Structures are given as structure tokens and as C-alpha cells.
Amino acid sequence: MSDLQKVILPPLLVSIFVSSLLLFNYALAGGVTATTHYTPILISNDTGSDATNVVAPMLLYSQSLVDGNFMESDALNTEVHQGIGGTTDIPFMPASLEIVAKHAFNNAAANETTAAQNTTADDMTLPAANGEVYEFAFDHQARNLRLNIGTKAVATWTITWEYYNGTDYSALSNVTDGTTGLTLDGLRVVEWDIPSDWPRSTLHSLNGFWVRARVSAFTSLTTAPLGTQAHFETGRIWTYTSSVDEDEQLEYVFYTGGTDLRTSHYYFPGTAGITTPDSSTTEVGSSYGIALTGEFSIGVTGSTASATSVYAHKSEALKLFKPTTRNITYTVTATNGTATTLGITGAATSVGIQTIIVADNGTSTLLFLTGNGMNAQPSKTVIDNDSDWVFVDNGTAYYMDSIRVDQAIPSIFNLSNTASTFATGTLTNVEAYTSGLGLGNP
């Protein structure tokens, strides 16, 4: 095998050995039957003790697989199994394709996001003097920047690539600068190691994961560089395993190619969670349903539990959270300003995928957790405000299958999604909701 990788995941140390991409023809259960490509992954635990609920990344770029026709652009012809020839599906999330930069600012702090996202040539004013910078923000932690340079710099200088750690900018590690200091034109890729202390931060009143190019040493400039467009890639496939014993090795295989192997992907929220902008279509009022399906950290010893460990949160309106390891609590701020609380205490340790549902039919509010029953209280109309939604942050979930918010309780509550309808929020794989929970339709 090649490309030895060691990934530190506090408080666990997980060694991941990743081979190069190979062509492989093998008949497998679970849909992997065509000629496929595969990447073996060897996960070993050298922490000195058993490890549980291990979320581990494999370093791989999806865009190059798509460009090479190894993978479809929706990544539905991919799968991770345990062992070559194995049939056990492993929860995973593919790495992103190239995504346009979320925000971009030049050295004068002028917002050039539109310029960085469109294809207009030479409309990004890249740094051109000693100490000048150009900042990019991403939706997710990223392993590279794909920068299309329309006019290359003719300069003698040093460009340093840095990330914002929540307080200040620091140098990125193991940078491979494919722009050679912005002196090459065309599509160029800058790569780095993802920092362990890279939070989502607010700069220029805008939120994201920030990096910048800075002229750190300057001798001369003949031609200033100009950019055309900027993209990034996450560059990591995430996998989940419930346990890895001390000195145990697990062999996974990442398959690509052939016909579609799945209909949807899991989402690994990490500790940052998922933020959805406020919308009139998600103001829930007095009749609504909120459902989350995934592998949660409820009841897991050592997992984070506090008022900030949220499953669903709309500030000053509602909050579904995990105040202690084995409790989940739902609080509502009603239109009259009063707050009420509904909870399930003593929840059993999560095993496999579970569903949390909060529902209100205008008469009663109900809280349900798979395998732990339900609780109810009189209905409260939720205050309407402009706060964004935040889901599954601060380690409350290892991976998610679906999240949905409805302005009325549906007669059929869908608890899974398909890639073809995910963007519009339409969900499939239905499950009877009212009969299962004993609620009538509003």
C-alpha cells in the first residue's frame, strides 16, 4: 500500500492507511457488481485502549475522480464496505466537489464575492504590494483552494497562505502552492493540511472558514495579479465505526464506478453543525413538525452535553438540546413571551440510527425519541423571528440521515431523503406518523 496517513482525532489517535486508487473487478452484494475502482482503507487503534464512536477522515479529492470519470458528480455510485468482498455498508460522507468561495475580500476590505464566484476574467484584485492580502471564506473546512488566475503576477516576492484561528491569522502547514506565488495563470491549486484549531468565524460581518494570501516578503512588481474565479474542496471522506478495540485493525474499501449504489448520502456535521438561514417557510407557529434522523451521542459516556449541545435551535424561539448525557430537552418561547420546557430523561445509550421528533398540532406539543418513548404538554405558539436555524452542533450527532421542518404536521412523516429531491426538501421512504404517535391531523 502507499500514501500512509496518520490522523489525530482528539481524544482518539486513529491511524489510517490509504492506498492509491486501483481498478478492480469484483462481484459483491449491496449493488457493487460492475467494474469498479476501489481504495482500501486500513484503520487501526493505537490509543492504548478501546475506542468507540470513531469518526475518521480519508484524504481524497472528489473533483479529480469526477473529472477522470471514476465517479458521478452526485457521488451516488460510491460505497464503503467492510473488507474487500464484504457486504457490510459503512456510514460515510463523500468529499465535496469544487464549490465556489462563500466570500472574498481584497486588501482594501472591498467585498469581491461576486467576482470570485462568477467567470468574468480579471475581476479579482489579488494582493500586489508588500503586506497586502486577499481573503477567502469557505462553507466548510477545506483542504485546497482552486484559483483561476487571469493575469499572472510578474514579481519577486513571497506569498504566505494563512488561516484564521478565531483570533488571528496563522500560517497553514505543508502548503503546496500551485500558483507559485500567484506567478502562474490558469486554474491553479493551493493545498494545505487542515488545522486542528480552524473554527467557523465572523470577519467583515460574514461567517465562514477563512484563509488568505499575504505578500510576506517583497522585492519588486512589474505586473499585478488578477483573479477570475475561486473554488474550494473539502478533500476528505468521512467514515464512522461504532468501536475499534485496542490494537485492532479494520479494513474498509471505498468503491466508485458503475451504476448507482445508493440513493442518498449521510451528512457528518462535526462540531460545527448545520446552519440554515431564516425563511418564512420555516417559521413554525402553532402547528408544526421537526424531525431529525441520525446516529446521535445520546447516553454516550464522555460525549458533550450542555445548553449549547443542540439538535435544533432557533434563537429566542425554540431549542431542542442535550443538557446532560442522558437527557433531551425542548424549550419554546411563545408569542406571549413565556417559555415552557418538555423533556425525556434517562434516555438509553444510542444504538444505531434514531429519530427525534417534535410535533405540535395546535393542542399539544409532543417530544419523541426512538426507543425512549414520548412526552407531551399543552401547545404553545412559537414566536416568529429572524434567527437562523442551527442543527446538530457541538457533537450531538455523529452523522445524519435527514432533517426536516414542516409548518404543519403531515399525515405521512418522511424520515429519509433521496439525492434527486434533497435540494427542494421533498423526502421519501415514508413512515406513518399520526398512527405511530397517536396524533390526529391538525
C-alpha positions as CSV (number, residue, x, y, z in Angstrom):
1,M,0.0,0.0,0.0
2,S,1.0,3.6,-0.5
3,D,0.2,7.1,0.9
4,L,0.5,6.3,4.6
5,Q,-1.7,8.7,6.6
6,K,-2.0,9.3,10.3
7,V,-4.9,11.3,11.5
8,I,-5.2,12.7,15.1
9,L,-8.8,12.9,16.3
10,P,-8.8,14.1,19.9
11,P,-9.1,12.3,22.2
12,L,-8.5,9.4,19.9
13,L,-5.5,8.6,17.8
14,V,-6.5,6.7,14.8
15,S,-4.0,5.6,12.2
16,I,-5.4,5.5,8.7
17,F,-3.5,3.8,5.9
18,V,-4.9,4.7,2.4
19,S,-3.7,3.1,-0.8
20,S,-3.7,4.6,-4.2
21,L,-6.8,4.3,-6.5
22,L,-6.9,0.9,-8.2
23,L,-9.0,-0.7,-10.9
24,F,-10.9,-3.7,-9.5
25,N,-13.5,-6.1,-11.0
26,Y,-15.4,-7.9,-8.3
27,A,-19.0,-9.2,-7.8
28,L,-20.4,-8.0,-4.5
29,A,-23.7,-7.9,-2.7
30,G,-25.2,-4.5,-1.9
31,G,-25.0,-3.3,-5.6
32,V,-21.3,-3.3,-6.1
33,T,-21.4,-5.6,-9.1
34,A,-19.9,-3.7,-12.1
35,T,-16.3,-3.0,-12.8
36,T,-15.4,-0.6,-10.1
37,H,-12.4,1.3,-8.7
38,Y,-11.6,0.9,-5.1
39,T,-9.4,2.4,-2.4
40,P,-8.6,0.2,0.6
41,I,-8.6,1.9,3.9
42,L,-6.9,0.4,7.0
43,I,-8.0,1.8,10.3
44,S,-6.0,0.9,13.4
45,N,-6.4,1.9,17.0
46,D,-3.1,2.7,18.8
47,T,-4.5,4.8,21.7
48,G,-3.8,2.1,24.2
49,S,-7.4,1.5,25.0
50,D,-10.7,0.6,23.1
51,A,-12.2,3.4,21.1
52,T,-15.9,4.0,20.5
53,N,-17.9,6.1,18.1
54,V,-14.9,6.8,15.8
55,V,-15.4,9.4,13.1
56,A,-12.4,9.3,10.8
57,P,-11.4,11.1,7.6
58,M,-9.8,9.7,4.5
59,L,-7.9,12.2,2.4
60,L,-9.3,12.2,-1.2
61,Y,-10.5,14.8,-3.7
62,S,-13.8,14.1,-5.4
63,Q,-13.4,16.6,-8.2
64,S,-10.5,14.7,-9.7
65,L,-12.5,11.4,-9.6
66,V,-15.4,13.1,-11.4
67,D,-13.0,14.7,-14.0
68,G,-11.4,11.3,-14.5
69,N,-14.8,9.6,-14.9
70,F,-14.3,7.4,-11.9
71,M,-17.2,8.9,-10.1
72,E,-20.5,10.5,-11.0
73,S,-21.0,14.2,-10.0
74,D,-23.6,13.2,-7.4
75,A,-21.3,10.5,-5.9
76,L,-24.2,8.1,-5.8
77,N,-22.1,5.4,-7.5
78,T,-19.9,5.2,-4.4
79,E,-20.0,3.0,-1.4
80,V,-17.8,2.0,1.6
81,H,-17.9,-1.7,2.7
82,Q,-16.0,-3.5,5.4
83,G,-13.4,-5.6,3.7
84,I,-12.7,-6.5,0.1
85,G,-15.6,-8.6,-1.0
86,G,-17.6,-7.6,2.1
87,T,-21.2,-6.7,2.2
88,T,-21.5,-4.6,5.3
89,D,-22.2,-1.0,4.5
90,I,-20.2,1.6,6.5
91,P,-21.7,5.0,7.1
92,F,-19.7,7.6,5.2
93,M,-19.9,11.1,3.6
94,P,-18.1,11.7,0.3
95,A,-15.8,14.7,-0.1
96,S,-17.2,17.7,-1.9
97,L,-16.8,18.6,-5.5
98,E,-15.3,22.1,-6.1
99,I,-17.5,24.7,-4.5
100,V,-17.4,28.4,-5.2
101,A,-15.9,30.5,-2.4
102,K,-18.5,31.7,0.0
103,H,-17.0,35.2,0.5
104,A,-14.0,37.0,-0.9
105,F,-12.4,40.4,0.2
106,N,-9.5,42.3,-1.3
107,N,-6.8,44.2,0.5
108,A,-9.0,47.3,0.7
109,A,-11.7,45.2,2.5
110,A,-13.9,45.5,-0.5
111,N,-16.3,42.6,-1.0
112,E,-15.4,40.7,-4.1
113,T,-17.6,37.7,-3.5
114,T,-19.4,38.2,-6.8
115,A,-16.1,38.5,-8.7
116,A,-14.8,35.3,-7.0
117,Q,-17.9,33.4,-7.9
118,N,-18.5,34.4,-11.5
119,T,-16.5,33.7,-14.6
120,T,-15.6,37.2,-15.5
121,A,-11.9,37.4,-16.3
122,D,-9.6,39.6,-14.2
123,D,-12.2,41.0,-11.8
124,M,-10.5,39.9,-8.6
125,T,-7.8,42.3,-7.4
126,L,-5.3,40.0,-5.8
127,P,-2.5,41.4,-3.5
128,A,0.0,43.5,-5.3
129,A,2.3,45.1,-2.6
130,N,4.2,44.2,0.5
131,G,1.8,43.2,3.3
132,E,-1.3,43.2,1.1
133,V,-3.7,40.3,1.5
134,Y,-6.7,38.6,-0.2
135,E,-9.2,36.7,1.9
136,F,-11.4,33.8,1.1
137,A,-14.1,32.2,3.2
138,F,-15.5,28.7,2.7
139,D,-18.7,26.9,3.9
140,H,-16.6,24.1,5.3
141,Q,-13.1,23.3,6.4
142,A,-11.2,22.8,3.1
143,R,-8.0,21.2,2.0
144,N,-7.5,23.3,-1.1
145,L,-8.2,26.5,-3.0
146,R,-8.7,26.2,-6.8
147,L,-7.8,29.6,-8.0
148,N,-8.3,30.6,-11.7
149,I,-5.7,33.4,-12.3
150,G,-6.5,35.5,-15.4
151,T,-3.4,37.7,-15.2
152,K,-0.3,36.3,-13.5
153,A,2.0,38.3,-11.4
154,V,5.4,39.3,-12.6
155,A,7.0,39.8,-9.3
156,T,9.8,38.9,-6.9
157,W,8.1,38.3,-3.6
158,T,6.9,35.6,-1.2
159,I,3.2,34.7,-0.8
160,T,2.3,33.2,2.5
161,W,-1.0,31.3,2.9
162,E,-2.7,31.6,6.3
163,Y,-5.9,30.6,8.1
164,Y,-8.0,32.5,10.7
165,N,-7.9,30.7,14.1
166,G,-10.7,32.7,15.6
167,T,-8.3,35.3,17.0
168,D,-5.7,36.0,14.4
169,Y,-4.2,34.7,11.1
170,S,-1.6,31.9,11.4
171,A,0.4,30.1,8.7
172,L,-1.0,27.0,7.2
173,S,1.1,23.8,7.3
174,N,2.5,21.8,4.5
175,V,1.4,24.2,1.8
176,T,1.8,23.2,-1.8
177,D,1.3,26.5,-3.8
178,G,0.3,25.5,-7.3
179,T,0.2,29.2,-8.2
180,T,3.9,29.6,-7.4
181,G,3.2,32.9,-5.5
182,L,0.5,34.0,-8.0
183,T,3.0,34.0,-10.8
184,L,1.2,31.3,-12.9
185,D,-2.0,31.9,-14.8
186,G,-4.9,29.5,-15.5
187,L,-6.5,27.1,-13.0
188,R,-4.1,26.5,-10.1
189,V,-4.5,24.6,-6.9
190,V,-3.2,25.6,-3.4
191,E,-3.2,22.7,-0.9
192,W,-2.6,22.5,2.8
193,D,-3.1,20.4,6.0
194,I,-6.4,21.2,7.7
195,P,-5.6,22.9,11.0
196,S,-7.0,21.4,14.2
197,D,-7.9,24.9,15.5
198,W,-9.8,26.2,12.5
199,P,-13.2,27.4,13.6
200,R,-16.1,28.9,11.7
201,S,-15.5,32.7,12.4
202,T,-17.0,36.0,11.5
203,L,-14.9,38.5,9.6
204,H,-16.3,41.5,7.7
205,S,-19.6,40.7,9.4
206,L,-19.7,37.4,7.4
207,N,-19.3,33.8,8.6
208,G,-17.1,31.1,7.3
209,F,-13.8,29.3,7.4
210,W,-11.3,32.0,6.4
211,V,-7.9,31.8,4.6
212,R,-5.8,34.4,3.0
213,A,-2.9,35.0,0.7
214,R,-0.4,37.6,2.1
215,V,2.6,39.2,0.5
216,S,5.1,38.4,3.3
217,A,8.3,39.5,1.5
218,F,8.6,41.9,-1.3
219,T,11.3,42.9,-3.7
220,S,9.7,44.1,-6.9
221,L,6.5,44.0,-9.0
222,T,6.1,44.5,-12.8
223,T,2.6,43.1,-13.3
224,A,-0.1,42.8,-10.6
225,P,-2.0,39.5,-10.5
226,L,-5.7,39.4,-11.2
227,G,-8.1,36.5,-10.5
228,T,-11.1,35.2,-12.4
229,Q,-12.8,32.7,-10.1
230,A,-12.2,30.8,-6.8
231,H,-13.4,27.4,-5.6
232,F,-12.5,25.1,-2.7
233,E,-12.8,21.3,-1.9
234,T,-13.2,19.7,1.5
235,G,-10.9,16.9,0.3
236,R,-12.0,14.4,3.0
237,I,-14.3,11.4,3.0
238,W,-15.7,10.8,6.5
239,T,-16.4,7.3,7.9
240,Y,-18.0,6.1,11.1
241,T,-17.4,3.0,13.1
242,S,-19.1,2.2,16.5
243,S,-15.9,0.7,18.0
244,V,-12.3,-0.1,17.4
245,D,-10.7,-2.3,20.0
246,E,-7.1,-1.6,21.3
247,D,-4.6,-2.8,18.6
248,E,-7.5,-3.8,16.3
249,Q,-7.3,-3.1,12.6
250,L,-10.4,-2.6,10.4
251,E,-10.3,-2.8,6.7
252,Y,-12.7,-0.7,4.7
253,V,-13.0,-0.3,1.0
254,F,-14.2,2.8,-0.8
255,Y,-15.8,1.9,-4.2
256,T,-16.5,4.1,-7.1
257,G,-17.8,3.5,-10.6
258,G,-20.5,1.5,-12.3
259,T,-24.2,2.1,-11.7
260,D,-25.7,4.0,-8.7
261,L,-25.1,2.1,-5.5
262,R,-27.2,4.3,-3.2
263,T,-30.0,6.9,-3.3
264,S,-28.7,9.4,-0.8
265,H,-25.7,10.4,1.4
266,Y,-25.2,10.8,5.1
267,Y,-24.1,14.1,6.4
268,F,-21.3,14.3,9.1
269,P,-21.9,17.6,10.9
270,G,-18.8,17.5,13.1
271,T,-18.9,20.0,16.0
272,A,-19.9,23.0,13.8
273,G,-23.3,21.6,13.0
274,I,-25.6,22.8,10.2
275,T,-26.8,26.4,9.9
276,T,-29.9,27.2,7.7
277,P,-30.8,30.8,7.0
278,D,-34.1,32.1,8.4
279,S,-37.0,31.8,6.0
280,S,-40.8,32.5,6.1
281,T,-41.3,28.8,5.1
282,T,-39.6,27.6,8.3
283,E,-41.5,29.8,10.8
284,V,-43.3,27.1,12.7
285,G,-46.1,29.0,14.6
286,S,-48.6,26.8,16.3
287,S,-48.7,23.7,14.2
288,Y,-45.5,22.1,13.0
289,G,-43.2,19.1,12.9
290,I,-39.5,18.9,13.4
291,A,-37.7,15.5,12.7
292,L,-34.1,14.5,12.9
293,T,-32.8,11.1,12.0
294,G,-29.2,10.0,12.5
295,E,-26.7,8.4,14.8
296,F,-26.8,10.6,18.0
297,S,-24.5,10.8,21.0
298,I,-27.4,10.5,23.5
299,G,-26.3,8.4,26.5
300,V,-22.7,8.1,25.3
301,T,-20.3,8.4,28.2
302,G,-17.9,11.3,27.7
303,S,-20.0,13.0,25.0
304,T,-20.5,16.7,25.2
305,A,-23.7,17.7,27.0
306,S,-24.7,21.3,27.8
307,A,-27.1,24.1,26.9
308,T,-25.1,24.6,23.7
309,S,-25.4,20.9,22.6
310,V,-28.3,21.4,20.3
311,Y,-30.3,19.3,17.9
312,A,-32.4,22.1,16.6
313,H,-32.2,25.8,17.7
314,K,-33.8,29.0,16.6
315,S,-32.5,31.6,19.0
316,E,-35.2,33.2,21.2
317,A,-37.8,30.9,19.6
318,L,-37.2,27.2,20.3
319,K,-34.3,24.9,21.3
320,L,-34.0,21.1,21.3
321,F,-30.9,20.2,23.1
322,K,-29.0,17.7,25.3
323,P,-28.4,19.3,28.8
324,T,-26.9,16.1,30.2
325,T,-25.7,12.9,28.7
326,R,-29.0,11.0,29.0
327,N,-31.5,13.8,28.7
328,I,-33.0,15.7,25.8
329,T,-35.0,18.9,26.4
330,Y,-37.2,21.1,24.3
331,T,-37.9,24.7,25.2
332,V,-40.3,27.0,23.5
333,T,-40.5,30.8,23.7
334,A,-44.2,31.6,22.9
335,T,-45.6,34.6,21.3
336,N,-46.6,36.0,24.7
337,G,-43.0,35.8,25.8
338,T,-43.4,32.8,28.2
339,A,-41.1,29.8,28.0
340,T,-42.1,26.2,28.5
341,T,-40.0,23.1,28.8
342,L,-40.6,19.5,27.7
343,G,-38.1,16.7,28.2
344,I,-37.2,13.0,28.1
345,T,-34.9,12.0,30.9
346,G,-32.8,8.9,31.5
347,A,-32.5,8.1,27.7
348,A,-30.8,4.9,26.9
349,T,-27.5,4.9,25.1
350,S,-27.9,5.5,21.3
351,V,-27.5,2.3,19.3
352,G,-27.7,2.8,15.5
353,I,-29.9,5.3,13.8
354,Q,-32.6,7.0,15.8
355,T,-35.2,9.6,15.2
356,I,-36.1,12.7,17.3
357,I,-39.5,14.3,16.6
358,V,-41.1,17.4,18.0
359,A,-44.6,18.0,16.8
360,D,-47.4,20.4,17.7
361,N,-51.0,20.0,16.4
362,G,-52.3,23.3,17.9
363,T,-53.4,21.5,21.1
364,S,-50.4,19.5,22.3
365,T,-46.7,19.6,21.9
366,L,-45.0,16.2,21.7
367,L,-41.4,15.1,22.0
368,F,-40.4,11.6,20.8
369,L,-37.1,9.7,20.8
370,T,-36.8,6.3,19.2
371,G,-36.6,3.6,21.9
372,N,-37.3,6.0,24.7
373,G,-41.0,6.9,24.3
374,M,-42.5,10.3,24.3
375,N,-43.7,13.2,26.5
376,A,-46.3,15.9,25.9
377,Q,-47.6,19.2,27.2
378,P,-50.2,21.9,26.1
379,S,-49.4,23.6,22.8
380,K,-47.6,27.0,22.6
381,T,-47.4,29.1,19.5
382,V,-43.7,29.7,18.7
383,I,-42.5,33.3,18.3
384,D,-41.7,34.4,14.8
385,N,-38.3,36.0,14.5
386,D,-35.4,36.3,12.0
387,S,-33.0,33.9,13.8
388,D,-31.3,31.3,11.7
389,W,-31.8,27.6,12.4
390,V,-28.9,25.6,13.8
391,F,-29.0,21.8,13.8
392,V,-26.8,19.1,15.5
393,D,-23.9,21.2,16.6
394,N,-21.3,20.7,19.4
395,G,-21.0,16.9,18.9
396,T,-24.7,15.9,19.3
397,A,-24.7,13.7,16.2
398,Y,-22.0,11.5,14.5
399,Y,-23.8,11.6,11.2
400,M,-27.3,12.5,9.9
401,D,-29.7,10.8,7.6
402,S,-32.3,13.5,7.4
403,I,-33.5,16.8,8.9
404,R,-36.9,18.3,8.2
405,V,-39.1,21.2,9.4
406,D,-42.8,21.4,8.5
407,Q,-45.2,24.2,9.1
408,A,-48.0,21.7,9.6
409,I,-47.9,18.1,10.9
410,P,-48.0,15.9,7.8
411,S,-50.2,12.8,7.6
412,I,-47.1,11.0,6.4
413,F,-43.9,12.0,8.1
414,N,-41.0,11.2,5.8
415,L,-37.8,10.3,7.6
416,S,-35.3,9.8,4.8
417,N,-34.1,11.6,1.7
418,T,-33.1,11.0,-1.9
419,A,-30.4,13.0,-3.7
420,S,-32.7,13.9,-6.6
421,T,-35.2,15.7,-4.2
422,F,-32.9,16.8,-1.4
423,A,-32.4,20.3,-2.7
424,T,-36.2,21.1,-2.7
425,G,-36.7,19.5,0.7
426,T,-39.0,16.7,-0.6
427,L,-38.4,13.5,1.3
428,T,-39.2,9.9,0.6
429,N,-39.2,6.5,2.3
430,V,-42.3,7.3,4.2
431,E,-43.4,6.2,7.6
432,A,-46.9,6.6,9.1
433,Y,-46.6,9.5,11.5
434,T,-50.1,10.1,13.0
435,S,-50.8,6.4,13.6
436,G,-47.4,5.7,15.1
437,L,-47.6,8.6,17.6
438,G,-51.3,8.8,18.1
439,L,-51.7,12.4,17.0
440,G,-54.6,13.5,14.8
441,N,-54.2,15.7,11.8
442,P,-54.5,19.4,12.5
